[in-house]
Amino acid sequence: MAITAKQKKNRIPRNPRKRTTKVADMTTDELRTMLESLIDIKMSEWIGDPDAGLELRPEIIESIERQRKEYAAGKRGKSLDEVARRLELG
């Protein structure tokens, strides 16, 4: 299956000075980043984009761009536990 531009962007950059990395040598954050990237790539391959070809309203595009910038800056949303408590789900 061909790799999309999004998948290439989400790949973990390789350190050019070090050809191979063992999981045992990774920090927790490096392992988490690698796993998140791999999961995102595989999910994109399996599911695809059910909304492909549809147009987004300008306010939705602005919201997505804002969220991407916040995510890239390290900001994350509320935890699942926090949302569940707020919605009184558990």
C-alpha distances in whole Angstrom, upper triangle without the diagonal:
4,7,9,13,14,12,13,16,16,16,19,21,22,25,26,29,28,25,24,25,26,26,30,30,29,31,30,29,26,25,25,23,20,20,20,17,15,16,15,12,11,13,11,8,10,13,12,15,18,20,18,20,23,26,27,31,32,33,30,28,31,31,27,28,31,29,26,29,31,28,28,31,31,33,31,32,35,34,33,37,38,37,38,41,41,40,43,40,41
4,6,10,12,10,10,14,15,14,18,19,20,24,24,27,26,24,24,25,26,26,30,30,28,30,30,28,26,25,25,22,20,20,20,17,15,16,15,11,12,14,12,9,12,14,12,15,18,19,17,19,22,24,25,29,30,31,28,26,29,29,25,26,29,27,24,27,29,27,26,29,30,31,30,32,34,34,33,37,38,37,38,42,42,41,43,41,42
4,7,8,6,7,10,11,10,14,15,17,21,21,25,24,22,22,22,24,24,28,28,25,27,27,25,22,22,22,19,17,17,17,13,12,14,12,9,10,13,10,8,12,14,12,14,17,19,16,19,21,23,24,27,28,29,26,24,26,26,23,23,26,24,21,24,26,23,22,26,26,28,27,29,31,31,31,34,36,34,36,39,39,39,41,39,40
4,5,5,6,9,10,11,15,16,18,22,23,26,26,24,24,24,26,26,30,29,27,28,27,25,23,23,22,19,18,18,17,14,14,15,12,9,12,13,9,9,13,13,10,12,15,16,13,16,18,20,20,24,24,26,23,20,23,23,19,20,23,21,18,21,23,21,20,24,24,26,25,27,30,30,30,33,34,33,35,38,37,37,40,38,39
4,5,5,6,9,10,14,14,17,20,21,25,25,23,24,24,27,26,30,29,26,27,27,24,22,23,22,19,18,19,17,14,15,16,13,11,14,15,11,12,16,16,13,13,17,17,15,16,19,19,20,23,23,24,21,19,21,21,18,17,20,19,16,18,21,19,18,21,22,24,24,26,29,29,30,33,34,33,35,38,37,37,40,38,40
4,5,5,6,9,12,14,17,20,22,25,25,24,24,24,25,25,28,27,24,25,24,22,20,20,19,16,15,16,14,11,12,13,10,8,12,12,9,11,14,14,11,12,15,15,14,16,18,18,18,21,21,22,19,17,19,19,15,15,18,16,13,16,18,16,15,19,19,21,20,22,25,25,26,30,30,29,31,34,33,33,36,34,36
4,5,5,6,10,12,15,18,20,23,22,21,21,21,22,21,25,25,22,23,22,20,18,18,17,14,13,13,12,9,9,11,8,6,9,10,8,9,12,13,11,13,16,17,16,18,20,21,21,24,24,25,22,20,22,22,18,18,20,19,15,18,20,17,16,20,20,22,21,23,26,25,26,29,30,29,31,34,34,34,36,34,36
4,5,5,9,10,12,16,17,20,20,18,19,19,22,21,25,24,21,23,23,20,18,18,18,15,13,15,14,10,11,13,11,9,12,14,12,12,16,17,15,16,20,20,18,21,23,23,23,26,26,27,24,22,23,23,20,19,21,20,17,18,21,18,16,20,20,23,23,25,28,28,29,32,33,32,34,37,37,37,39,38,39
4,6,8,9,13,16,17,20,20,20,20,20,22,22,25,24,21,22,22,19,17,18,17,13,13,15,13,10,12,14,11,10,14,15,13,14,18,18,16,16,20,20,19,21,22,22,22,24,24,24,22,19,20,20,17,16,18,17,13,15,17,15,13,16,17,19,20,22,25,26,27,30,31,30,32,35,35,35,38,36,37
4,6,9,12,15,17,21,20,19,19,18,20,19,22,22,18,19,18,16,14,14,13,10,10,11,9,6,8,10,8,7,11,12,11,13,16,16,15,16,19,20,19,22,23,23,22,25,25,25,22,20,21,20,17,16,18,16,13,15,16,13,12,15,15,17,17,20,23,23,24,27,28,27,29,32,32,32,35,33,34
4,6,9,12,14,18,16,15,15,15,17,16,20,19,16,17,17,15,12,13,13,10,8,10,10,6,8,11,9,8,11,13,13,14,17,18,17,18,22,23,22,24,26,27,26,29,28,28,26,23,25,24,20,20,22,20,16,18,19,16,14,18,17,20,20,22,25,25,26,29,30,30,31,34,34,35,37,35,36
4,6,9,12,15,14,13,13,12,14,14,17,16,13,14,15,12,9,10,11,8,6,10,10,7,9,12,12,11,14,16,16,17,20,21,20,22,25,26,25,28,29,30,29,31,31,30,28,26,26,25,22,21,23,20,17,18,19,16,14,17,16,19,19,22,25,24,26,29,30,30,32,34,35,35,38,36,36
4,7,9,12,11,11,12,12,15,15,18,16,14,15,17,14,11,13,14,11,10,13,13,11,12,16,15,14,17,19,19,20,23,24,23,24,28,28,27,30,31,31,31,33,32,32,30,27,28,27,24,23,24,22,19,19,21,18,15,18,18,21,22,25,28,27,29,32,33,33,35,37,38,39,41,39,39
4,6,9,8,8,9,9,13,14,17,14,13,15,17,15,12,13,15,13,11,14,16,13,14,18,18,16,19,22,21,22,25,26,26,27,31,32,30,33,34,35,34,37,36,36,33,31,31,31,28,26,28,26,23,23,24,21,19,21,21,24,25,28,31,30,32,34,35,36,38,40,40,41,43,42,42
4,5,5,7,9,9,13,14,16,14,13,15,17,16,12,15,17,14,13,17,18,16,17,21,21,20,22,25,25,25,28,30,29,31,34,35,34,36,38,38,37,39,38,38,36,33,33,33,30,28,29,28,24,24,25,23,20,22,22,25,26,30,32,32,33,36,37,38,39,41,42,43,45,44,43
4,6,7,10,11,15,17,19,16,16,18,21,19,16,18,21,18,17,20,21,19,20,23,23,22,25,27,27,27,30,32,31,32,36,37,35,37,39,39,39,41,40,40,38,35,35,35,32,30,32,31,27,27,28,26,23,25,25,28,30,33,36,35,37,39,40,41,43,45,46,47,49,47,47
4,6,9,11,14,17,18,15,15,18,21,20,17,19,22,20,18,22,23,21,22,26,26,25,27,30,30,30,33,35,34,36,39,40,39,41,43,43,42,44,43,43,41,38,38,38,35,33,34,33,30,29,30,28,25,26,26,30,31,35,37,37,39,41,42,43,45,46,47,49,50,49,48
4,6,7,11,14,15,12,13,15,18,18,15,16,19,18,16,19,21,20,20,24,24,23,25,28,28,28,31,33,33,35,38,39,38,41,42,43,42,44,43,43,41,38,39,38,35,34,34,33,30,30,30,28,25,27,26,30,31,34,36,35,37,39,40,41,43,45,46,47,49,47,46
4,7,10,13,15,13,14,17,20,19,16,16,20,18,16,19,21,19,19,22,23,22,23,26,27,26,29,31,31,33,37,38,36,39,41,42,41,44,43,43,41,38,39,38,35,34,35,33,30,30,31,29,26,28,27,31,31,35,37,36,37,39,41,41,43,45,46,47,49,47,46
4,7,10,12,10,11,15,17,17,14,14,17,16,14,16,19,17,17,20,22,20,22,25,25,25,27,30,30,32,36,37,36,39,41,42,41,44,43,43,41,38,39,38,35,34,35,33,30,30,31,28,26,28,27,30,30,33,35,34,35,37,39,39,41,43,44,45,47,44,44
4,6,8,7,7,11,14,14,11,11,14,14,11,14,17,16,15,19,20,20,21,24,25,25,27,29,30,32,35,37,36,39,40,41,40,43,42,42,39,37,38,37,33,33,33,31,28,29,29,26,24,26,24,28,28,31,32,31,32,34,36,37,38,40,41,42,43,41,41
4,5,5,7,10,13,14,11,10,14,14,12,14,17,17,16,19,21,21,21,24,26,25,27,30,30,33,36,38,37,40,42,43,42,44,44,44,41,39,40,38,35,35,35,32,30,31,31,27,26,27,25,28,28,31,32,30,31,33,35,36,37,39,41,42,42,40,39
4,5,5,8,10,12,9,7,11,12,10,11,14,15,14,16,19,19,19,22,24,24,25,28,29,31,34,36,36,39,40,41,40,43,42,42,39,37,38,36,33,33,33,30,28,29,28,25,24,26,23,26,25,28,29,27,28,29,31,33,33,35,37,38,39,37,35
4,6,8,10,13,11,9,13,15,13,14,17,18,18,20,22,23,23,25,27,28,29,31,32,35,37,39,39,43,44,44,43,46,45,44,41,40,40,39,36,36,36,33,31,31,31,27,26,27,25,28,27,30,30,28,29,30,32,34,34,36,38,39,40,38,36
4,7,10,12,10,9,13,14,13,15,18,18,18,21,23,23,24,26,28,28,30,32,33,35,38,40,39,43,44,44,43,45,44,44,41,39,39,38,35,34,34,32,30,30,29,26,25,26,24,27,27,29,31,29,30,31,33,35,36,37,39,40,41,39,38
4,6,8,6,6,9,10,10,12,14,15,15,18,20,20,21,24,25,26,27,29,30,32,35,36,36,39,40,41,39,41,41,40,37,36,36,34,31,31,31,28,26,26,26,22,21,22,20,23,23,26,27,25,27,28,30,31,32,34,36,37,38,36,35
4,5,5,6,9,10,11,12,14,15,17,18,20,21,23,24,26,27,29,30,31,32,35,36,36,40,40,40,39,41,40,38,36,35,34,32,30,30,29,26,24,25,23,21,20,20,17,20,20,23,24,23,24,25,27,29,30,31,33,35,36,34,33
4,6,5,6,9,10,11,12,14,15,16,18,20,21,22,24,26,27,28,29,30,33,34,35,38,38,39,37,39,38,37,34,33,33,31,28,28,27,25,23,23,22,19,19,19,16,18,18,20,21,19,21,22,23,25,26,28,30,31,32,30,29
4,5,5,6,9,10,10,12,14,15,16,18,20,21,22,24,26,26,27,28,31,32,32,35,36,36,34,35,35,33,31,30,29,27,25,25,24,21,19,20,18,15,15,15,13,15,15,18,19,18,20,21,22,24,26,27,28,30,31,30,29
4,5,5,6,9,10,11,12,14,15,17,18,20,21,23,24,26,26,27,30,31,32,35,35,36,34,36,35,34,31,30,30,28,26,25,25,22,20,21,20,17,16,17,14,17,17,21,22,21,22,24,26,27,28,30,31,33,34,33,32
4,5,5,6,9,10,11,12,14,15,16,18,20,21,22,24,25,26,29,31,31,34,35,36,34,36,36,35,32,31,31,29,26,26,26,23,21,22,22,18,18,19,17,19,18,21,22,20,21,23,25,26,27,29,31,32,33,31,30
4,5,5,6,8,10,10,12,14,15,16,18,20,21,22,23,24,27,28,29,32,32,33,31,33,33,32,29,28,28,26,23,24,23,20,19,20,19,15,15,17,14,16,15,17,18,16,18,20,21,22,24,26,27,28,29,28,27
4,6,5,6,9,10,11,12,14,15,16,18,20,21,21,22,25,26,27,30,30,31,29,31,31,30,27,26,26,24,21,21,21,18,16,17,17,13,13,14,12,15,14,17,19,18,19,22,23,23,25,27,28,29,31,29,29
4,6,5,6,9,10,11,12,14,15,17,18,20,20,22,25,27,26,30,31,31,30,33,32,32,29,27,28,26,23,23,24,21,18,20,20,16,15,18,16,18,18,20,22,21,22,24,26,26,28,30,31,32,33,31,31
4,5,5,6,8,10,10,12,14,15,16,18,19,21,24,25,26,29,30,31,30,32,32,32,28,27,28,26,23,24,24,21,19,21,21,17,17,19,17,19,17,19,21,19,19,22,24,24,25,28,29,29,31,28,28
4,6,5,6,9,10,10,12,14,15,16,17,18,21,22,23,26,27,28,26,29,29,28,25,24,24,22,19,20,21,17,15,18,17,13,14,16,14,16,14,16,18,16,17,20,21,21,23,25,26,27,28,26,26
4,5,5,6,9,10,11,12,14,15,15,17,20,21,21,25,25,26,25,28,28,27,24,23,24,22,19,19,20,18,15,17,18,14,14,17,15,17,16,18,20,19,20,23,25,24,26,29,29,30,32,30,30
4,5,5,6,9,10,11,12,14,15,17,20,22,22,25,26,28,27,30,30,30,27,25,27,25,22,22,24,21,18,21,21,17,17,20,19,21,19,21,23,21,22,25,26,26,27,30,31,31,33,30,31
4,5,5,6,8,10,10,12,13,15,18,20,20,24,25,26,25,28,29,29,25,24,26,24,20,22,23,20,18,21,21,17,18,21,19,20,18,19,21,19,19,22,24,23,24,27,28,28,29,27,27
4,6,5,6,9,10,10,11,12,15,17,17,21,21,23,22,25,25,25,22,21,22,21,17,18,20,17,15,18,18,15,15,19,17,18,17,18,20,19,19,22,24,23,24,27,28,27,29,27,28
4,6,5,6,9,10,10,12,16,17,17,20,22,23,23,26,27,27,23,22,24,23,19,20,22,19,17,20,21,17,17,21,20,21,20,21,23,23,22,26,27,26,28,31,31,31,33,31,32
4,5,5,6,8,10,13,15,18,18,21,23,25,25,28,29,29,25,24,27,25,22,23,25,22,20,23,24,20,21,24,23,24,22,23,25,23,23,26,28,27,27,31,32,31,33,30,31
4,5,5,6,8,10,12,15,15,19,20,22,22,25,26,26,23,22,24,23,19,21,23,20,18,22,22,19,20,23,22,23,20,21,22,21,20,24,25,24,25,28,29,28,30,27,28
4,6,5,5,7,10,13,12,16,17,19,19,23,24,24,21,20,22,21,18,19,22,19,17,21,22,19,19,23,22,23,21,21,24,23,22,26,27,25,27,30,30,29,32,29,31
4,6,6,9,12,14,14,17,19,21,22,26,27,28,24,23,26,25,21,23,25,23,21,24,25,22,22,26,25,26,24,25,27,26,25,29,30,29,30,33,34,32,35,32,33
4,6,9,11,14,14,18,20,22,23,26,28,29,25,24,27,26,22,24,27,24,22,26,27,24,25,28,27,27,25,25,27,26,24,28,30,28,28,32,32,31,33,30,31
4,6,8,11,12,15,16,19,20,23,25,25,22,22,24,23,20,22,24,22,21,24,25,22,24,27,26,26,24,24,25,24,23,26,28,26,26,30,30,29,31,28,30
4,6,9,8,12,14,16,17,21,23,24,20,19,22,22,18,20,23,21,19,23,24,22,23,26,26,26,24,24,26,26,25,28,30,27,28,32,32,30,33,30,32
4,5,5,9,10,13,14,17,19,20,16,16,19,19,15,18,21,19,18,21,23,21,22,25,25,25,23,23,25,25,24,28,29,26,28,31,30,29,32,30,32
4,6,9,9,12,13,17,19,20,17,17,20,19,17,20,22,20,20,24,25,23,25,28,28,27,25,24,26,26,25,28,29,26,27,31,30,28,31,29,31
4,6,6,9,10,13,16,17,14,14,17,17,15,17,20,19,18,22,23,22,24,27,27,26,24,23,26,26,25,29,29,26,28,31,30,28,31,30,32
4,6,9,11,14,17,18,15,14,18,18,16,18,21,20,19,22,24,23,24,27,28,27,26,26,28,29,28,32,32,29,31,34,33,32,35,33,36
4,7,10,13,15,18,15,15,18,19,17,19,22,22,21,24,26,25,26,29,30,30,28,28,30,32,31,35,35,32,34,37,35,34,37,36,38
4,7,10,13,15,13,12,16,17,15,17,20,20,20,23,25,24,25,28,29,28,27,26,29,30,29,33,33,30,32,35,33,31,35,33,36
4,7,9,12,10,10,13,14,13,15,18,18,19,21,23,23,24,27,28,27,26,26,28,30,30,33,33,30,32,35,33,31,35,34,37
4,6,8,6,6,10,11,10,12,15,15,16,18,20,20,22,24,25,24,23,22,25,27,27,31,29,27,29,32,29,29,32,32,35
4,6,5,7,9,10,11,13,15,16,17,19,20,21,23,25,26,24,24,23,25,28,28,31,30,27,29,32,29,28,32,32,35
4,5,5,6,9,10,11,12,14,15,17,18,20,21,23,25,23,23,22,25,28,29,32,30,27,30,33,30,30,33,33,36
4,5,5,6,9,10,11,12,14,15,16,18,20,21,23,21,21,19,22,25,26,29,27,24,27,29,26,26,30,30,33
4,5,5,6,9,10,11,12,14,15,16,18,20,21,19,19,17,20,23,23,26,25,22,25,27,25,24,28,28,31
4,5,5,6,9,10,11,12,14,15,16,18,20,19,19,18,21,24,25,28,27,24,27,30,27,27,31,31,33
4,5,5,6,9,10,11,12,14,15,17,19,17,18,17,20,23,25,28,26,24,27,29,27,27,31,31,33
4,5,5,6,9,10,11,12,14,15,17,15,15,14,17,20,21,24,22,20,23,25,23,23,27,27,29
4,5,5,6,9,10,10,12,14,15,14,14,13,17,19,20,24,22,20,23,26,24,24,28,27,29
4,5,5,6,9,10,11,12,14,14,14,15,18,21,23,26,24,23,26,28,26,27,30,30,32
4,5,5,6,9,10,11,13,11,12,13,16,19,21,24,22,21,24,26,24,25,28,29,31
4,5,5,6,9,10,11,9,9,9,13,16,18,21,19,18,21,23,21,22,26,26,27
4,5,5,6,9,10,10,10,12,15,17,19,23,21,21,24,26,24,25,29,28,30
4,5,5,6,9,9,11,13,16,19,21,24,23,22,26,27,26,27,30,30,32
4,5,5,6,5,7,9,13,16,18,21,19,19,23,24,23,24,27,27,28
4,5,5,5,6,9,12,14,17,19,18,18,22,23,22,24,27,26,27
4,5,7,9,12,16,17,20,23,22,22,25,27,26,28,30,30,31
4,6,9,12,15,17,20,23,21,22,25,26,26,28,30,30,31
4,6,10,13,14,17,19,18,19,22,24,23,25,28,27,28
4,7,10,12,15,17,16,16,20,21,20,22,25,25,25
4,7,8,11,14,13,13,16,18,17,19,21,21,22
4,7,9,12,10,10,13,15,14,15,18,18,19
4,7,8,6,7,10,11,10,12,15,15,16
4,5,5,6,9,10,11,12,14,13,14
4,5,5,6,9,10,11,12,11,11
4,5,5,6,9,10,10,9,8
4,5,5,6,9,10,10,10
4,5,5,6,8,8,10
4,5,5,6,5,6
4,5,5,6,6
4,5,8,9
4,5,8
4,6
4
